[in-house]
Amino acid sequence: MAVVEISVVPLGTKSPSVSKHVARVIRVLQEASEVKYELTSMGTIIEGDLDIIMAVVRKMHESAFTDEVVRVVTTIKIDDRRDKPLSMSGKLDALGRELG
């Protein structure tokens, strides 16, 4: 299981607001029932099988393109742990234990 952070940024739009374009990207993720995700104000965290996540990430990136959006910058961070199970909640639990 992997945890991936993704940020998809459409460039060159007619407005500084990109929420309508980002919403199109998130709809792709909503249709991907094989993964869990958590939206944040600066990106999205996805949990699941890495091969499935990477296919979803590709679809998310591609969905940002329209006639209005001809350039997209997608940033991806991958946490893929092989020695024990990895999850979004597990990472937060471990941090909480350290913080007391």
C-alpha positions as CSV (number, residue, x, y, z in Angstrom):
1,M,0.0,0.0,0.0
2,A,1.3,3.5,-0.9
3,V,0.4,7.0,0.2
4,V,0.7,9.6,-2.5
5,E,0.3,13.4,-2.4
6,I,-0.7,15.0,-5.6
7,S,-1.1,18.6,-6.7
8,V,-2.5,19.4,-10.2
9,V,-2.1,23.1,-11.2
10,P,-3.6,24.3,-14.5
11,L,-1.6,27.2,-16.0
12,G,-2.5,29.9,-18.5
13,T,-6.1,30.2,-17.6
14,K,-8.0,33.5,-18.2
15,S,-8.6,33.9,-14.5
16,P,-6.4,33.5,-11.4
17,S,-9.1,31.2,-10.0
18,V,-8.6,27.6,-11.0
19,S,-11.2,25.9,-8.8
20,K,-13.4,24.9,-11.8
21,H,-10.4,23.2,-13.3
22,V,-9.4,21.5,-10.1
23,A,-13.0,20.3,-9.5
24,R,-12.7,18.5,-12.9
25,V,-9.5,16.8,-11.7
26,I,-11.1,15.7,-8.4
27,R,-14.1,14.2,-10.2
28,V,-11.7,11.7,-11.7
29,L,-10.6,10.8,-8.2
30,Q,-14.1,10.5,-7.0
31,E,-14.8,7.9,-9.6
32,A,-11.8,5.8,-8.6
33,S,-13.4,3.5,-6.0
34,E,-10.2,1.4,-5.6
35,V,-8.4,4.2,-3.6
36,K,-9.1,6.3,-0.5
37,Y,-8.3,10.0,-0.6
38,E,-8.3,13.1,1.5
39,L,-8.6,16.6,0.0
40,T,-6.5,19.4,1.5
41,S,-6.3,23.1,0.6
42,M,-3.0,22.6,-1.2
43,G,-3.2,19.1,-2.7
44,T,-4.8,15.7,-2.3
45,I,-3.6,12.6,-0.4
46,I,-4.3,9.2,-2.0
47,E,-4.0,5.8,-0.4
48,G,-4.0,2.4,-2.2
49,D,-2.1,0.1,-4.5
50,L,0.7,2.1,-6.2
51,D,-0.1,0.8,-9.7
52,I,-3.8,1.8,-9.4
53,I,-2.8,5.2,-7.9
54,M,-0.4,5.9,-10.8
55,A,-3.2,5.2,-13.3
56,V,-5.5,7.5,-11.5
57,V,-2.8,10.2,-11.2
58,R,-2.4,10.0,-15.0
59,K,-6.1,10.4,-15.6
60,M,-6.2,13.3,-13.1
61,H,-3.4,15.1,-14.9
62,E,-5.0,14.6,-18.3
63,S,-8.4,15.8,-17.1
64,A,-7.0,19.2,-16.4
65,F,-6.4,20.0,-20.1
66,T,-9.1,21.8,-22.0
67,D,-9.2,24.3,-24.8
68,E,-8.6,26.9,-22.1
69,V,-5.9,25.0,-20.3
70,V,-2.9,24.0,-22.5
71,R,-0.3,23.6,-19.7
72,V,-0.6,21.6,-16.5
73,V,2.0,21.2,-13.7
74,T,1.5,18.1,-11.6
75,T,3.6,17.4,-8.5
76,I,3.6,13.9,-7.0
77,K,5.2,12.6,-3.7
78,I,5.1,8.9,-3.1
79,D,5.5,7.1,0.3
80,D,5.8,3.4,-0.4
81,R,6.8,1.4,2.6
82,R,7.5,-2.3,2.3
83,D,8.4,-3.4,5.8
84,K,4.9,-2.9,7.3
85,P,1.4,-1.6,6.3
86,L,1.2,2.0,5.5
87,S,-1.9,4.2,5.6
88,M,-2.9,7.9,5.9
89,S,-4.4,7.3,9.4
90,G,-1.4,5.2,10.5
91,K,1.0,8.0,9.7
92,L,-1.1,10.5,11.7
93,D,-1.4,8.1,14.6
94,A,2.4,7.6,14.7
95,L,2.9,11.4,14.8
96,G,0.2,11.8,17.5
97,R,2.1,9.2,19.7
98,E,5.3,11.2,19.3
99,L,3.6,14.5,20.2
100,G,2.1,12.9,23.3
